[in-house]
Amino acid sequence: MRHYTRRRARLLSEVAPVRDIVTLTTEVSVGNFVAQASRSRVIASGVKSLHVNFKAGLAALRALRQCLALLRHLEDLELHLAELSHSSWVHILRSVNFKNLQNLSTNAPHSVLCHFLPEATNVQHLRLLSFCGDMCQLDDAPFPHLTDVTAATACIAPLTNHARVERLSVIDLGPEDSTAFPQMLKSLASSTSTLTILHVDFDPGDRDILKRISEVAPNLTALKLIERELLPQGRPLRQRRPWKHSVEWRDDLRRFPYLHRFLLRTPTSLVRVPSIEHEELTLLRAWTCINSAPHPSLMYVTLWYLAGLPECHT
Protein backbone atom coordinates (compact mmCIF):
# COMPACT_ATOMS: atom_id res chain seq x y z
CA MET A 1 0.00 0.00 0.00
CA ARG A 2 1.40 3.39 -1.00
CA HIS A 3 0.84 6.50 1.08
CA TYR A 4 2.16 10.06 1.00
CA THR A 5 3.06 12.10 4.07
CA ARG A 6 2.87 15.88 4.04
CA ARG A 7 6.67 16.03 3.91
CA ARG A 8 6.83 13.58 0.98
CA ALA A 9 4.18 15.53 -0.95
CA ARG A 10 6.02 18.80 -0.34
CA LEU A 11 9.30 17.35 -1.59
CA LEU A 12 7.61 15.97 -4.70
CA SER A 13 6.00 19.32 -5.51
CA GLU A 14 9.28 21.18 -5.03
CA VAL A 15 11.17 19.04 -7.53
CA ALA A 16 8.32 18.52 -10.00
CA PRO A 17 8.41 20.72 -13.11
CA VAL A 18 5.31 22.54 -14.27
CA ARG A 19 3.92 20.62 -17.26
CA ASP A 20 1.04 21.50 -19.56
CA ILE A 21 0.79 17.87 -20.77
CA VAL A 22 0.55 15.00 -18.26
CA THR A 23 0.40 11.28 -19.10
CA LEU A 24 -0.59 8.74 -16.42
CA THR A 25 -0.38 5.03 -17.24
CA THR A 26 -0.19 3.38 -13.80
CA GLU A 27 -1.82 3.72 -10.39
CA VAL A 28 1.56 4.76 -8.98
CA SER A 29 1.91 7.61 -11.50
CA VAL A 30 -1.58 8.87 -10.56
CA GLY A 31 -0.67 8.85 -6.87
CA ASN A 32 2.61 10.67 -7.48
CA PHE A 33 0.95 13.35 -9.57
CA VAL A 34 -1.88 13.91 -7.06
CA ALA A 35 0.71 14.35 -4.32
CA GLN A 36 2.48 17.00 -6.39
CA ALA A 37 -0.58 18.87 -7.64
CA SER A 38 -2.33 18.94 -4.27
CA ARG A 39 0.67 20.82 -2.79
CA SER A 40 1.19 23.21 -5.70
CA ARG A 41 -1.53 25.28 -7.30
CA VAL A 42 0.93 26.22 -10.04
CA ILE A 43 1.36 22.57 -11.06
CA ALA A 44 -2.38 21.90 -11.00
CA SER A 45 -3.40 25.03 -12.90
CA GLY A 46 -0.67 24.56 -15.50
CA VAL A 47 -2.00 21.26 -16.85
CA LYS A 48 -4.00 21.74 -20.06
CA SER A 49 -3.76 18.22 -21.48
CA LEU A 50 -4.26 14.99 -19.49
CA HIS A 51 -3.87 11.45 -20.87
CA VAL A 52 -4.94 8.55 -18.64
CA ASN A 53 -4.76 5.03 -20.04
CA PHE A 54 -4.59 1.90 -17.85
CA LYS A 55 -6.66 -0.74 -16.06
CA ALA A 56 -7.75 1.01 -12.89
CA GLY A 57 -8.38 -0.99 -9.73
CA LEU A 58 -10.58 0.15 -6.88
CA ALA A 59 -7.57 1.60 -5.07
CA ALA A 60 -6.95 4.01 -7.95
CA LEU A 61 -10.48 5.42 -8.15
CA ARG A 62 -10.07 7.86 -5.28
CA ALA A 63 -6.73 9.12 -6.65
CA LEU A 64 -8.19 9.51 -10.15
CA ARG A 65 -11.11 11.51 -8.83
CA GLN A 66 -8.72 13.71 -6.84
CA CYS A 67 -6.57 14.16 -9.91
CA LEU A 68 -9.45 15.30 -12.09
CA ALA A 69 -10.83 17.56 -9.36
CA LEU A 70 -7.47 19.34 -9.08
CA LEU A 71 -7.22 20.09 -12.79
CA ARG A 72 -9.74 22.87 -13.34
CA HIS A 73 -8.33 24.19 -16.61
CA LEU A 74 -8.23 21.07 -18.78
CA GLU A 75 -8.69 21.64 -22.49
CA ASP A 76 -7.66 18.17 -23.68
CA LEU A 77 -8.69 14.95 -21.88
CA GLU A 78 -7.96 11.37 -22.91
CA LEU A 79 -9.57 9.03 -20.36
CA HIS A 80 -9.35 5.33 -21.27
CA LEU A 81 -9.93 2.97 -18.34
CA ALA A 82 -10.41 -0.75 -18.88
CA GLU A 83 -13.13 -2.84 -17.21
CA LEU A 84 -14.54 -0.05 -15.08
CA SER A 85 -18.09 -0.34 -13.71
CA HIS A 86 -20.89 2.13 -14.41
CA SER A 87 -20.82 3.45 -10.82
CA SER A 88 -17.03 3.88 -10.91
CA TRP A 89 -17.26 5.95 -14.07
CA VAL A 90 -19.89 8.16 -12.46
CA HIS A 91 -17.66 8.55 -9.40
CA ILE A 92 -14.71 9.70 -11.54
CA LEU A 93 -16.50 11.93 -14.05
CA ARG A 94 -18.24 13.95 -11.34
CA SER A 95 -14.88 15.60 -10.75
CA VAL A 96 -14.22 16.69 -14.34
CA ASN A 97 -14.59 20.32 -15.32
CA PHE A 98 -16.11 19.86 -18.78
CA LYS A 99 -16.66 23.56 -19.44
CA ASN A 100 -13.18 24.25 -20.80
CA LEU A 101 -12.72 20.99 -22.69
CA GLN A 102 -12.03 21.27 -26.40
CA ASN A 103 -10.82 17.71 -27.03
CA LEU A 104 -12.29 14.61 -25.36
CA SER A 105 -11.43 10.96 -25.99
CA THR A 106 -12.88 8.28 -23.73
CA ASN A 107 -14.23 4.76 -23.50
CA ALA A 108 -16.72 5.72 -20.80
CA PRO A 109 -20.22 4.21 -21.28
CA HIS A 110 -22.63 6.54 -23.02
CA SER A 111 -25.18 5.86 -20.28
CA VAL A 112 -22.76 7.74 -18.01
CA LEU A 113 -21.56 10.36 -20.48
CA CYS A 114 -25.10 11.51 -21.25
CA HIS A 115 -25.24 13.10 -17.76
CA PHE A 116 -21.99 15.04 -18.18
CA LEU A 117 -21.52 15.90 -21.86
CA PRO A 118 -24.24 18.60 -21.94
CA GLU A 119 -21.73 20.70 -19.95
CA ALA A 120 -19.05 20.21 -22.62
CA THR A 121 -20.37 22.93 -24.91
CA ASN A 122 -16.89 23.97 -26.07
CA VAL A 123 -15.82 20.53 -27.30
CA GLN A 124 -14.51 20.59 -30.86
CA HIS A 125 -12.98 17.10 -31.14
CA LEU A 126 -14.88 14.14 -29.68
CA ARG A 127 -13.71 10.52 -29.75
CA LEU A 128 -16.05 7.96 -28.16
CA LEU A 129 -14.65 4.43 -28.01
CA SER A 130 -17.35 2.50 -26.17
CA PHE A 131 -20.08 0.50 -27.88
CA CYS A 132 -23.66 1.28 -26.91
CA GLY A 133 -25.64 -0.95 -29.28
CA ASP A 134 -28.27 0.20 -31.75
CA MET A 135 -29.77 2.97 -29.57
CA CYS A 136 -27.30 5.62 -28.47
CA GLN A 137 -28.14 7.40 -25.23
CA LEU A 138 -26.44 10.64 -26.23
CA ASP A 139 -29.71 11.96 -27.55
CA ASP A 140 -29.39 15.45 -29.02
CA ALA A 141 -26.59 16.61 -26.72
CA PRO A 142 -25.76 20.21 -27.76
CA PHE A 143 -22.29 20.62 -29.29
CA PRO A 144 -22.31 23.99 -31.07
CA HIS A 145 -18.54 23.97 -31.72
CA LEU A 146 -18.09 20.30 -32.62
CA THR A 147 -16.15 19.77 -35.86
CA ASP A 148 -14.48 16.36 -35.46
CA VAL A 149 -16.26 13.15 -34.35
CA THR A 150 -15.16 9.53 -33.93
CA ALA A 151 -17.88 7.10 -32.82
CA ALA A 152 -19.86 3.98 -33.69
CA THR A 153 -22.54 4.15 -36.38
CA ALA A 154 -25.53 4.45 -34.03
CA CYS A 155 -23.95 7.39 -32.19
CA ILE A 156 -23.35 9.63 -35.21
CA ALA A 157 -26.87 11.05 -35.54
CA PRO A 158 -27.25 12.50 -32.02
CA LEU A 159 -23.73 13.95 -32.18
CA THR A 160 -24.07 15.65 -35.57
CA ASN A 161 -27.69 16.81 -35.54
CA HIS A 162 -26.87 20.25 -34.11
CA ALA A 163 -23.21 20.66 -35.06
CA ARG A 164 -21.22 21.60 -38.12
CA VAL A 165 -19.01 18.52 -38.26
CA GLU A 166 -16.29 18.51 -40.93
CA ARG A 167 -14.30 15.40 -39.95
CA LEU A 168 -16.12 12.15 -39.21
CA SER A 169 -14.84 8.66 -38.36
CA VAL A 170 -17.46 5.91 -38.21
CA ILE A 171 -15.68 3.03 -36.50
CA ASP A 172 -16.45 -0.63 -35.85
CA LEU A 173 -16.91 -1.12 -32.10
CA GLY A 174 -19.33 -4.04 -32.08
CA PRO A 175 -22.06 -5.93 -33.97
CA GLU A 176 -24.72 -3.66 -35.48
CA ASP A 177 -28.03 -4.12 -37.22
CA SER A 178 -27.82 -4.00 -41.02
CA THR A 179 -29.98 -0.85 -41.04
CA ALA A 180 -27.60 1.15 -38.82
CA PHE A 181 -25.45 2.55 -41.61
CA PRO A 182 -28.34 3.61 -43.92
CA GLN A 183 -30.03 5.30 -40.95
CA MET A 184 -26.83 7.15 -40.14
CA LEU A 185 -26.52 8.41 -43.72
CA LYS A 186 -30.13 9.57 -43.62
CA SER A 187 -29.45 11.54 -40.46
CA LEU A 188 -26.37 13.17 -42.02
CA ALA A 189 -28.44 14.27 -45.00
CA SER A 190 -30.68 16.30 -42.69
CA SER A 191 -27.95 17.57 -40.35
CA THR A 192 -26.13 20.89 -40.49
CA SER A 193 -22.75 19.18 -40.97
CA THR A 194 -20.65 19.76 -44.08
CA LEU A 195 -18.22 16.86 -44.20
CA THR A 196 -14.84 17.22 -45.90
CA ILE A 197 -13.00 14.28 -44.28
CA LEU A 198 -14.65 10.90 -43.72
CA HIS A 199 -13.42 7.58 -42.34
CA VAL A 200 -15.88 4.66 -42.48
CA ASP A 201 -15.55 1.09 -41.25
CA PHE A 202 -17.86 -0.34 -43.90
CA ASP A 203 -19.76 -3.52 -44.77
CA PRO A 204 -17.98 -5.06 -47.80
CA GLY A 205 -21.32 -6.29 -49.14
CA ASP A 206 -22.58 -2.72 -49.63
CA ARG A 207 -22.24 -2.39 -53.41
CA ASP A 208 -23.41 1.24 -53.40
CA ILE A 209 -21.17 2.47 -50.58
CA LEU A 210 -19.56 5.27 -52.62
CA LYS A 211 -22.81 6.37 -54.20
CA ARG A 212 -24.60 6.56 -50.87
CA ILE A 213 -21.80 8.51 -49.23
CA SER A 214 -21.67 10.96 -52.14
CA GLU A 215 -25.35 11.76 -51.71
CA VAL A 216 -24.77 13.13 -48.19
CA ALA A 217 -21.13 14.26 -48.44
CA PRO A 218 -20.32 15.27 -52.04
CA ASN A 219 -17.64 17.77 -50.95
CA LEU A 220 -15.27 15.28 -49.40
CA THR A 221 -11.57 15.95 -49.87
CA ALA A 222 -10.42 12.79 -48.06
CA LEU A 223 -12.15 9.41 -47.82
CA LYS A 224 -10.89 6.38 -45.90
CA LEU A 225 -12.75 3.07 -46.25
CA ILE A 226 -11.83 0.29 -43.82
CA GLU A 227 -13.50 -3.08 -44.32
CA ARG A 228 -15.34 -4.11 -41.16
CA GLU A 229 -14.21 -7.15 -39.23
CA LEU A 230 -17.58 -7.52 -37.48
CA LEU A 231 -20.26 -7.59 -40.16
CA PRO A 232 -23.87 -6.53 -39.50
CA GLN A 233 -26.01 -9.20 -37.90
CA GLY A 234 -27.33 -11.75 -40.37
CA ARG A 235 -24.81 -10.85 -43.10
CA PRO A 236 -22.76 -13.78 -44.52
CA LEU A 237 -19.01 -13.55 -44.13
CA ARG A 238 -18.03 -13.80 -47.80
CA GLN A 239 -19.12 -11.00 -50.08
CA ARG A 240 -18.50 -9.81 -53.61
CA ARG A 241 -16.81 -6.50 -52.89
CA PRO A 242 -18.15 -3.36 -54.61
CA TRP A 243 -14.88 -2.64 -56.46
CA LYS A 244 -15.28 -5.90 -58.38
CA HIS A 245 -17.59 -3.83 -60.58
CA SER A 246 -14.68 -1.62 -61.66
CA VAL A 247 -16.60 0.66 -64.05
CA GLU A 248 -19.26 1.45 -61.45
CA TRP A 249 -16.56 1.91 -58.82
CA ARG A 250 -14.69 4.34 -61.10
CA ASP A 251 -17.84 6.31 -61.89
CA ASP A 252 -18.82 6.45 -58.22
CA LEU A 253 -15.40 7.83 -57.26
CA ARG A 254 -16.09 10.67 -59.70
CA ARG A 255 -19.15 11.62 -57.69
CA PHE A 256 -16.64 13.37 -55.40
CA PRO A 257 -15.32 16.29 -57.52
CA TYR A 258 -13.03 17.60 -54.75
CA LEU A 259 -11.66 14.27 -53.51
CA HIS A 260 -7.92 14.60 -53.00
CA ARG A 261 -7.04 11.51 -50.94
CA PHE A 262 -8.55 8.02 -50.98
CA LEU A 263 -7.60 4.98 -48.90
CA LEU A 264 -9.06 1.47 -49.06
CA ARG A 265 -8.19 -1.24 -46.54
CA THR A 266 -9.36 -4.83 -47.12
CA PRO A 267 -8.22 -8.31 -46.03
CA THR A 268 -8.70 -9.56 -49.61
CA SER A 269 -6.39 -9.24 -52.59
CA LEU A 270 -7.10 -6.45 -55.08
CA VAL A 271 -4.87 -7.87 -57.81
CA ARG A 272 -4.18 -11.32 -59.25
CA VAL A 273 -0.55 -11.38 -58.06
CA PRO A 274 0.02 -9.28 -54.92
CA SER A 275 2.85 -6.72 -54.84
CA ILE A 276 3.34 -6.73 -58.61
CA GLU A 277 3.58 -3.02 -59.39
CA HIS A 278 2.26 -3.05 -62.95
CA GLU A 279 -0.89 -4.90 -61.81
CA GLU A 280 -1.47 -2.32 -59.09
CA LEU A 281 -0.98 0.52 -61.57
CA THR A 282 -3.40 -1.11 -63.99
CA LEU A 283 -5.96 -1.32 -61.20
CA LEU A 284 -5.45 2.32 -60.24
CA ARG A 285 -5.93 3.46 -63.84
CA ALA A 286 -9.12 1.39 -64.12
CA TRP A 287 -10.48 3.08 -61.01
CA THR A 288 -9.44 6.65 -61.73
CA CYS A 289 -9.19 7.17 -65.49
CA ILE A 290 -11.71 7.44 -68.31
CA ASN A 291 -10.06 7.28 -71.75
CA SER A 292 -6.73 8.22 -70.09
CA ALA A 293 -8.32 11.27 -68.44
CA PRO A 294 -7.61 11.10 -64.70
CA HIS A 295 -9.98 11.92 -61.86
CA PRO A 296 -10.20 15.74 -61.72
CA SER A 297 -8.81 16.11 -58.19
CA LEU A 298 -7.65 12.74 -56.85
CA MET A 299 -3.92 12.91 -56.14
CA TYR A 300 -3.21 10.26 -53.48
CA VAL A 301 -4.57 6.70 -53.50
CA THR A 302 -3.56 4.13 -50.87
CA LEU A 303 -4.43 0.48 -51.46
CA TRP A 304 -3.95 -1.49 -48.25
CA TYR A 305 -4.91 -4.99 -49.27
CA LEU A 306 -4.36 -8.41 -47.66
CA ALA A 307 -4.56 -6.49 -44.38
CA GLY A 308 -4.66 -8.68 -41.29
CA LEU A 309 -5.86 -11.81 -43.09
CA PRO A 310 -3.34 -12.60 -45.83
CA GLU A 311 -4.85 -16.02 -46.45
CA CYS A 312 -8.24 -14.54 -47.41
CA HIS A 313 -8.91 -13.95 -51.14
CA THR A 314 -11.97 -13.23 -53.27
C-alpha positions in Angstrom: 0.0 0.0 0.0 1.4 3.4 -1.0 0.8 6.5 1.1 2.2 10.1 1.0 3.1 12.1 4.1 2.9 15.9 4.0 6.7 16.0 3.9 6.8 13.6 1.0 4.2 15.5 -0.9 6.0 18.8 -0.3 9.3 17.3 -1.6 7.6 16.0 -4.7 6.0 19.3 -5.5 9.3 21.2 -5.0 11.2 19.0 -7.5 8.3 18.5 -10.0 8.4 20.7 -13.1 5.3 22.5 -14.3 3.9 20.6 -17.3 1.0 21.5 -19.6 0.8 17.9 -20.8 0.6 15.0 -18.3 0.4 11.3 -19.1 -0.6 8.7 -16.4 -0.4 5.0 -17.2 -0.2 3.4 -13.8 -1.8 3.7 -10.4 1.6 4.8 -9.0 1.9 7.6 -11.5 -1.6 8.9 -10.6 -0.7 8.8 -6.9 2.6 10.7 -7.5 0.9 13.4 -9.6 -1.9 13.9 -7.1 0.7 14.3 -4.3 2.5 17.0 -6.4 -0.6 18.9 -7.6 -2.3 18.9 -4.3 0.7 20.8 -2.8 1.2 23.2 -5.7 -1.5 25.3 -7.3 0.9 26.2 -10.0 1.4 22.6 -11.1 -2.4 21.9 -11.0 -3.4 25.0 -12.9 -0.7 24.6 -15.5 -2.0 21.3 -16.8 -4.0 21.7 -20.1 -3.8 18.2 -21.5 -4.3 15.0 -19.5 -3.9 11.4 -20.9 -4.9 8.5 -18.6 -4.8 5.0 -20.0 -4.6 1.9 -17.9 -6.7 -0.7 -16.1 -7.7 1.0 -12.9 -8.4 -1.0 -9.7 -10.6 0.2 -6.9 -7.6 1.6 -5.1 -7.0 4.0 -8.0 -10.5 5.4 -8.1 -10.1 7.9 -5.3 -6.7 9.1 -6.7 -8.2 9.5 -10.1 -11.1 11.5 -8.8 -8.7 13.7 -6.8 -6.6 14.2 -9.9 -9.4 15.3 -12.1 -10.8 17.6 -9.4 -7.5 19.3 -9.1 -7.2 20.1 -12.8 -9.7 22.9 -13.3 -8.3 24.2 -16.6 -8.2 21.1 -18.8 -8.7 21.6 -22.5 -7.7 18.2 -23.7 -8.7 15.0 -21.9 -8.0 11.4 -22.9 -9.6 9.0 -20.4 -9.3 5.3 -21.3 -9.9 3.0 -18.3 -10.4 -0.8 -18.9 -13.1 -2.8 -17.2 -14.5 0.0 -15.1 -18.1 -0.3 -13.7 -20.9 2.1 -14.4 -20.8 3.4 -10.8 -17.0 3.9 -10.9 -17.3 5.9 -14.1 -19.9 8.2 -12.5 -17.7 8.5 -9.4 -14.7 9.7 -11.5 -16.5 11.9 -14.0 -18.2 14.0 -11.3 -14.9 15.6 -10.7 -14.2 16.7 -14.3 -14.6 20.3 -15.3 -16.1 19.9 -18.8 -16.7 23.6 -19.4 -13.2 24.2 -20.8 -12.7 21.0 -22.7 -12.0 21.3 -26.4 -10.8 17.7 -27.0 -12.3 14.6 -25.4 -11.4 11.0 -26.0 -12.9 8.3 -23.7 -14.2 4.8 -23.5 -16.7 5.7 -20.8 -20.2 4.2 -21.3 -22.6 6.5 -23.0 -25.2 5.9 -20.3 -22.8 7.7 -18.0 -21.6 10.4 -20.5 -25.1 11.5 -21.2 -25.2 13.1 -17.8 -22.0 15.0 -18.2 -21.5 15.9 -21.9 -24.2 18.6 -21.9 -21.7 20.7 -19.9 -19.1 20.2 -22.6 -20.4 22.9 -24.9 -16.9 24.0 -26.1 -15.8 20.5 -27.3 -14.5 20.6 -30.9 -13.0 17.1 -31.1 -14.9 14.1 -29.7 -13.7 10.5 -29.7 -16.1 8.0 -28.2 -14.7 4.4 -28.0 -17.3 2.5 -26.2 -20.1 0.5 -27.9 -23.7 1.3 -26.9 -25.6 -1.0 -29.3 -28.3 0.2 -31.7 -29.8 3.0 -29.6 -27.3 5.6 -28.5 -28.1 7.4 -25.2 -26.4 10.6 -26.2 -29.7 12.0 -27.5 -29.4 15.5 -29.0 -26.6 16.6 -26.7 -25.8 20.2 -27.8 -22.3 20.6 -29.3 -22.3 24.0 -31.1 -18.5 24.0 -31.7 -18.1 20.3 -32.6 -16.1 19.8 -35.9 -14.5 16.4 -35.5 -16.3 13.1 -34.3 -15.2 9.5 -33.9 -17.9 7.1 -32.8 -19.9 4.0 -33.7 -22.5 4.2 -36.4 -25.5 4.4 -34.0 -24.0 7.4 -32.2 -23.3 9.6 -35.2 -26.9 11.1 -35.5 -27.2 12.5 -32.0 -23.7 13.9 -32.2 -24.1 15.7 -35.6 -27.7 16.8 -35.5 -26.9 20.3 -34.1 -23.2 20.7 -35.1 -21.2 21.6 -38.1 -19.0 18.5 -38.3 -16.3 18.5 -40.9 -14.3 15.4 -40.0 -16.1 12.1 -39.2 -14.8 8.7 -38.4 -17.5 5.9 -38.2 -15.7 3.0 -36.5 -16.5 -0.6 -35.9 -16.9 -1.1 -32.1 -19.3 -4.0 -32.1 -22.1 -5.9 -34.0 -24.7 -3.7 -35.5 -28.0 -4.1 -37.2 -27.8 -4.0 -41.0 -30.0 -0.9 -41.0 -27.6 1.1 -38.8 -25.5 2.6 -41.6 -28.3 3.6 -43.9 -30.0 5.3 -41.0 -26.8 7.2 -40.1 -26.5 8.4 -43.7 -30.1 9.6 -43.6 -29.4 11.5 -40.5 -26.4 13.2 -42.0 -28.4 14.3 -45.0 -30.7 16.3 -42.7 -28.0 17.6 -40.4 -26.1 20.9 -40.5 -22.7 19.2 -41.0 -20.7 19.8 -44.1 -18.2 16.9 -44.2 -14.8 17.2 -45.9 -13.0 14.3 -44.3 -14.7 10.9 -43.7 -13.4 7.6 -42.3 -15.9 4.7 -42.5 -15.6 1.1 -41.3 -17.9 -0.3 -43.9 -19.8 -3.5 -44.8 -18.0 -5.1 -47.8 -21.3 -6.3 -49.1 -22.6 -2.7 -49.6 -22.2 -2.4 -53.4 -23.4 1.2 -53.4 -21.2 2.5 -50.6 -19.6 5.3 -52.6 -22.8 6.4 -54.2 -24.6 6.6 -50.9 -21.8 8.5 -49.2 -21.7 11.0 -52.1 -25.4 11.8 -51.7 -24.8 13.1 -48.2 -21.1 14.3 -48.4 -20.3 15.3 -52.0 -17.6 17.8 -51.0 -15.3 15.3 -49.4 -11.6 16.0 -49.9 -10.4 12.8 -48.1 -12.1 9.4 -47.8 -10.9 6.4 -45.9 -12.7 3.1 -46.2 -11.8 0.3 -43.8 -13.5 -3.1 -44.3 -15.3 -4.1 -41.2 -14.2 -7.1 -39.2 -17.6 -7.5 -37.5 -20.3 -7.6 -40.2 -23.9 -6.5 -39.5 -26.0 -9.2 -37.9 -27.3 -11.8 -40.4 -24.8 -10.8 -43.1 -22.8 -13.8 -44.5 -19.0 -13.5 -44.1 -18.0 -13.8 -47.8 -19.1 -11.0 -50.1 -18.5 -9.8 -53.6 -16.8 -6.5 -52.9 -18.2 -3.4 -54.6 -14.9 -2.6 -56.5 -15.3 -5.9 -58.4 -17.6 -3.8 -60.6 -14.7 -1.6 -61.7 -16.6 0.7 -64.0 -19.3 1.5 -61.4 -16.6 1.9 -58.8 -14.7 4.3 -61.1 -17.8 6.3 -61.9 -18.8 6.5 -58.2 -15.4 7.8 -57.3 -16.1 10.7 -59.7 -19.1 11.6 -57.7 -16.6 13.4 -55.4 -15.3 16.3 -57.5 -13.0 17.6 -54.7 -11.7 14.3 -53.5 -7.9 14.6 -53.0 -7.0 11.5 -50.9 -8.6 8.0 -51.0 -7.6 5.0 -48.9 -9.1 1.5 -49.1 -8.2 -1.2 -46.5 -9.4 -4.8 -47.1 -8.2 -8.3 -46.0 -8.7 -9.6 -49.6 -6.4 -9.2 -52.6 -7.1 -6.5 -55.1 -4.9 -7.9 -57.8 -4.2 -11.3 -59.3 -0.6 -11.4 -58.1 0.0 -9.3 -54.9 2.8 -6.7 -54.8 3.3 -6.7 -58.6 3.6 -3.0 -59.4 2.3 -3.0 -62.9 -0.9 -4.9 -61.8 -1.5 -2.3 -59.1 -1.0 0.5 -61.6 -3.4 -1.1 -64.0 -6.0 -1.3 -61.2 -5.5 2.3 -60.2 -5.9 3.5 -63.8 -9.1 1.4 -64.1 -10.5 3.1 -61.0 -9.4 6.7 -61.7 -9.2 7.2 -65.5 -11.7 7.4 -68.3 -10.1 7.3 -71.8 -6.7 8.2 -70.1 -8.3 11.3 -68.4 -7.6 11.1 -64.7 -10.0 11.9 -61.9 -10.2 15.7 -61.7 -8.8 16.1 -58.2 -7.7 12.7 -56.8 -3.9 12.9 -56.1 -3.2 10.3 -53.5 -4.6 6.7 -53.5 -3.6 4.1 -50.9 -4.4 0.5 -51.5 -4.0 -1.5 -48.2 -4.9 -5.0 -49.3 -4.4 -8.4 -47.7 -4.6 -6.5 -44.4 -4.7 -8.7 -41.3 -5.9 -11.8 -43.1 -3.3 -12.6 -45.8 -4.9 -16.0 -46.4 -8.2 -14.5 -47.4 -8.9 -14.0 -51.1 -12.0 -13.2 -53.3 
